Amino acid sequence: MTIAALPEIAAGADDLSVWPASTTRLPHGGLAVGGVDLTEIAERFDTPAYVLDEGEVRGRCRTYRDAFPDAEVLYAAKAFLSRAMVRWVQEEGLGLDVCSAGELELAVTAGFPPGRIVLHGNAKSPRDIATALRLGVGRIVIDSPSEIARIAAAVGPHGHQRVMVRVVPGVSAGGHDKIRTGTDGQKFGLSLTDGGAQHAIAKILGQPQLELTGLHCHIGSQITDVESYLVALRRMAGLMAHIRDAHGIVLPELDMGGGHGIAYRPGEPALDLTLLARRLRTELIESCAAVGLTAPRLAIEPGRAIAGPAGVALYRVLAVKHTGGKVFVAVDGGMSDNPRPALYGVRYAPRLVGRRSAAGSRTTTVVGRHCEAGDILAADVELPGDIHPGDLLAVPVAGAYQLSMASGYNMVGRPPVVAVHGGAARVLVRRETLDDFRGRDIGD
């Protein structure tokens, strides 16, 4: 399996290039993923439902391990996390990147070694810090000056905690303004250009209970070009040289974050992982040699690129409406289980599954069931002209940042996650029910 830029191809109805590698066509017009018919999943587990291909997840973990054999690969849990996902990632040899006490506790209680976990967050709560120290998290990434004193105080005068510093390298990259995190003027990290990072590093080195192991940067998400990573790496190497010259410390780790872009629709570009690995390795060696440094151990944090292509969302059509010269197909899910189109304008390629259609295609907008005009799952996509209520739609590349960002809007309830592997299906995360909402509402 490779995660590489896709060729420019027409987005035909039978194009399965963005689907899990296990996807096969069935005679009746359906599709099977992981050896399981998607229509059977819909009938057995109802809709909406999320299907997660275990083999695809594991294969993508292995692809990263093969591409970066000498680096630390940390799965970014914010993309999607469950106990099963924790187990798969651990068994495939990856570390874990978490952003809260909740993600951290789920991982550790599922058996993940805390020493292989890195805690992030631009505003860590007292609970986040206390949980990280109690469980023995491997590293805490410091994101603001105030965190230094807070973490040091929580560690205590005789304690010890390894930390990193998140540096803003001044590199703009990412698929949308809301997910570009490598430039000044946004909430993450400490600036390289205004001296904030350098000041924080000096302050950390003055705290004997904190061990600064390296630097971290994350320049954005859904990045499809390699060059922006190389620019950021050169600037980080320069900062490491400054730290050596100013403080006599050679840092052993450099975490270049994640943000590796994937294709959501056929023909879209994706980050070429093989090229990234080769160019990062070369740039790291050359940049460090240029300033007289031994190259630190590299770390990366893929999330979307592992979980995203392994997921498929299933929806049942509830209504078809022709109005204002447009066709709207309303389904039984929407922005409560996938807010990304409303937040970022993300485009998907839904597909009719479960029956063959002889009708010609028609430009259609797939919308959700929620009371928002912006509840649009897929705008201006080609679907069969005879689509009708009761039909089943499947949306590929649904494994990342959908359920992890889901909400309780309209009390519809979040869908289940169903794992498929070797022809068998099992529920990983059950469907949220009205009883769940009632159970949390304890006032009168």
N, C-alpha and C positions, 0 to 999 in steps of 0.2 A: 504494500500500500504506500502511496506517495501523497503528499500534500503539496501540490505544485500548481502553478498558474495553468488555468484551463485554456484550451485553444478557443479562438473565436468561432462559435458555431451557432447555428440558428436554434432558437428555443422551441423545438418541435414538441408535439404532444407526447411522443414516445421517448424523449430524451431522459435518460436516467442518470446522467453524469453527476448530479448533485445528491443522489440518493445513496444510502448505505451500500457498500460493495456487495452485500448479501442479497440485495433486492432482485427478485425474479418476476417475470411476467407470468400470469396465469391465463388459461384458455378463456375464461368468462369475462376478461377485461379487468381482472383484479391484479393485485400485486401482493407478493409475499416478501416479508422482511425477516431475516433470521430464520427462514423456513416456516414462517407462520403467516397465513392469509390475513391481510388487514381487515377484510370484511368479517372474518371470524372473531377478531379482536373486538371490533365494534359491537358485534352481537353479544359477545360474552361479557364484556366489561362496560358496555354502553359508551356514549359519547357526550361531551368531548373526552378524548383520551390521548395521552402521550405515550408513544412507543419508543423504547430505547434499545438499540441493538448492542448487546454486550460485546459481541465479536468486533464490532466497529470501534467501540471505545478501546478495547484492549489492543486492537491493531494500530490505532493511532498513538497510543502510549508507546508501543514498541517502535513505531516509526520515529518518534522523538528520541527514544533511547539510542536507536541506531545512528541517527543523524548527529547526536551530541553525546558521544560515548564518554567523553572526559568532563562533561558539564553536569551540574545538578539540575534536573528537570522537576519543577514543582507544578503540580496541577492547581490551577486557580479555581478554588471551590465555589467562588461566587457565580460561576457560569451555571453550575448545577451540582447539588450535593445530596446524597442519600447514603445510608449505611452500605448499600451494595456498591455504590460508586466509590466509596472509601476503600472497600475491599479490593475492587478491581484495580484501582490506582496503586494501592500498596503492593499487590501481587505482581504488578508489572514493573515495579522498581522505581516509581516516581515518589517525590516528596509532595508536600501539600502547602498551599498558600491560603490562609483564611483571613477574614476581615472582622470577626466578632467572636465573643465568648460562645455564642450559639453554635457557629460553625466549628469552632475549636472543640467544644464539648462533644458534639455529635461525632466528630472524627475520632477523638480519643476513646470515647465509650464504644465505638465500633471497632476498636483495636489498633488504630493507627499510632505508631510511635511518636510521642510528642516532640522528641528531639529532631524529627524530620519535618517539623511544621514551622512555617514562618507566619507571624501575625502582622497584618497590615492595618491601615485605617488612618484617615486624616484627623479623626477626633475620637480617640479611644476612650471609652468610658472607664470609670473605676472598676467596674465588673470585668471589662475586657482585660485590663492589666492584671487584676487579682487572679483571674482564671488562668491567664497565661503563666504567671509565676507559680501558682499552685500546681499546675499540671506539668510544668517544666518544658515550656515551648522552646524550640531550638533557637530562634532569633526573633526579636521584636524590631520592626522597622520604624524608626523614629521619624515623624512627619512634621513636627513643629517644635520650637524651642521649649515650650512649657512642658512637653512630655519628658524631657530629660530629667528635670527635677522630680516630676511625679513618679517616674519609673524608678529612679534612684532611691527615693524615699520608700517606695513600696518594697523594693529589694531589701533594704536595711543595710546597716553598716558592715555586716559580716556576710552578706549574700553575694551572689554573682549572677549576672545575666548578660548573654551575648546580644548585641544590638547592631543594627545597620542604620544608615542615614539615607532617606529618600531625597535625591537631588533632582532639581529641575534643570535640565541641561540646555534649555532654550531651543528645542527642536519641535517644530510643528508637524504632527503626523496624525492620521486617523481619518475614518470615513465620515465624520460629522463633527461639527463644532462642540457638541456636548460630550464627546469622548476623546478630545484632544487634551492631553494632560502633561505634555512636555514643555510647555511655554509658561512664562511668567503671566500673572494676572488670573490664575485659577487656584482652586483651593488646595491642591496637592503639593506636598514636598517643600524643599528649601532651595531658594534660588542660588544658582551658581554665579549669575551676573551681578547681583547686589551684595554678595558676600554672606548671605544668610547661611548657606551650607557650610562655609568655612568656619563661621563663628560657632555654629552648632557642634561641629566636629571638635573644635578646641574645647568647648564646654564638656563634651562627653569624655574626652581624654582626661579631664580633671576630676572625673568621678571614678574612684578606684573599683567600685562594685559593678561598673558597666564595662564590658569588653567590646570595643568597636572592631567587628570582624570584617567590615567591608562597606561598600556603597551600593545603593540601589537606585535605579531610575525606571520609569515607565512613561513612554512618550505618547501613548494613545492606544486606541483600539481599532480593529478592523483595518489594519495597515497591510497594504499589498506590495509595497516597494521596499527593497533592502537598504537603499542608500541612507534613509533617515536613521536607521539603527547604527550604521557605521559612523555617521556624524556624531551621534550621541556617545558612542563608545570612545571616540577620539577625545571628546571633552571630558569624559569620566577618567580616562587614563591621565589626562593632564592634571586633573584634580588630585588623583592619587600621587602623582609626582610632587605636587605642592605639599601634600600632607607629609610625605617623606622628608622633604626639605625643611618644612617648618617644625615638624614634631619628631622626626627620626623614627617614624612608624611606617612599615610596609604592610598594607592591608592585603589579606589573603583572598578576599572574595569580591566579585563584581556581579551583581544581579542586574541583567538588562531587561527585566520585566517580560511582558507578553504582548498582547494586542495583535497577534498573527491573524491576518485577514483570511476569510474563507468565501467561497462562492455560494450565494443563496439561490441563484438562478443559473440555468445553463448559459454558458458564454461569458459569465462574469469572471474577472480575474481573482486569483487567490495568491497568497504569499508563497513563493517557491522555497520550501523548507530546506531542501538540499543546498540551494544557493545561499540561503541565509546562514546555514551552519558553516559552510566553507568560507564565506566572506567574513563572518564574525571572527572565526578562528584566526584567519590571516590578519585581520585588522587588529585584533587583540595582541598578537605577537609583535607586529610591526610598530604599533603605537607605543607599547611598553618598551620595546627596544630603543625607540627614538628618545625616550626620556630616562633610559637606564634602569628600568624596572623589570623585575621578574614578573611574568604574566600571572595574574591572580586566577583562581578557579572561577570559571564562568557559571552563572545560573540563569535560567530562563523560566517563565511562568505562563505556559499555554493553558487556556481554559476553553474558550470558544472553539479553537481548532481541534480539540479532542472531543468535546461533548456535542457541539453543534451539528455536524453532519451525521451523528449517530441517532438523532431523534427525528420522529415523524409525528405530527399532530393530526388527529382524526376528528372531523366534524360532520354532523348530520345537517343537511339543508332543511331549514324550517319554512322558508318562504322565498318566492321569486317575484320581483316587482319590476315592472317596466314603467319608468316615469322620467319625464324630461329628456327623452331620447337616450336614456341610459338603462342598463339592466343591473339590478342589485340582487345578489344572492345572499340571503341572510342565513347564518348558521347558528348552532346552539352554543357557541363559545364567543370569544372576542377579547376585548382589551383586559378583562379580568384575568385571563390566562396568558395573554401575550400583549403587553403594552408597547412593544418595540415599534410597531408602525406609527403609533400616535406620538411616541417620544422622538424617534429618529427618522421617520419616513422610510423605514426599511421595506424592501420589496421582496415578495415571495412568489413561488410558482406552484399554486395549488393544482391538484389533479383529481379528476373524477375517477373513482375506483369502484369495483364491484359489478360493473356492467359495461358492455360495449355500446357505443353510440355511433349511429350512422349519420347523425346530424352534423352540419358544418359548424365550425367554431364561431363564437361570437364574443366581442369584447364585453367583459363583465367585471363588476366590482364586488368582491366578496366582503361582506360586512358582518359585524358581530351583533349580538342581541342586546347590547347595553344602551342606556339612555344618554348617548353622546353622539353628536354628528361626526366626531373624529374616530369613532369606533370602526375603523376600516382595517381589515386584515390583509387584503390584496387588491390594490386599485388597478383597473384596466388590464386585466389578464384574459387570456383566451381560454374559454371553456366551451363544451358542447352547447349548441343552441337549444337543445331539448332538456337541459338540466331542470330538475323539478324537486319539490319537497320530498324528503325521504332519501334522496341520493346521498352518497358518502363522498366527502372530499378529504384528500390527504395532502398535507403540507410538509415537504421535506425540509431538512436543515432546521429542525425545531428543538434541538437538544440543549441549547444554551440561551440564557437570559430570557427565558419565557416563563416557565414555572418559578424560577428563582426570583423573578420580579412580579409574580402574580399578586393579586389583591382580592379583597372581599367585596368588591364593588357590586352593588345590587344583590348581595348575598346569594349569588349564583353558585358559589363554591368552586374550589379549584379541582381540576381534573386529576385522575390517577396517573401514575407512571407505571407502565407495563413493560417489563423486560422481555426481550425475545432472544433465544439462543438455541441453536440445534433443533429447531422445530417445536420448541416448547415456549409457552408464555406464562409469566407469573407477575403478580402485582408487587412492585417495590414500594410505592407510596399510594395509600388508598385515597379514594375520592373524598373530598370534604363535603360534609352533609349539613343539613339544617340542625341536627343535634349538636354539631360542633359549634355553630353560631349560638345556639341557645345556651350551651354549656358555659360559654364565656360571658354571657350577659346575665350578671348576677344581681343587678340593681332592680328597684321597682319604683 
